[in-house]
């Protein structure tokens, strides 16, 4: 993307949500592509869209207590990866960060600092305040990817 820095993230969020919306239609090719960079494999039962310079995948998770969470992943060249999810009335854009195992995405907005952790087809959503003494608080646990209808 050759957008000025202030426009880069809103434009990316719009692209991510647009690509994710297309993923569920079944009209785009559903080729194999990396689902999450840290794992290098797709989660079974997910909708994928592959373009010349990106791959996108939408995954629906069901968490403890029955809460469902849709996560749209966008993988760009140079291992640049993002996830978008809607929780508690807000849509958050998160960027992939290094982790020892699985994949970890951290919100770009420090005031709404969500963290999405996955390993295979399981994950959990956490919040961590923008304070150096804060501890991560789990918001949704035991999330499992659901098969695509």
Secondary structure, 3 states (H helix, E strand, C coil): CCCCHHHHHHHHHHHHHHHHHHHCCCCCCCCCCCCCCCCCCCCCCCEEEECCCEEEEEEEEECHHHCEEEEEEEEECCCEEEEEEEECCEEEEEEEECCCCCEEEEECCHHHCEEEEEECCEEEEEECCCCCCCCCEEEEEEEEECCCC
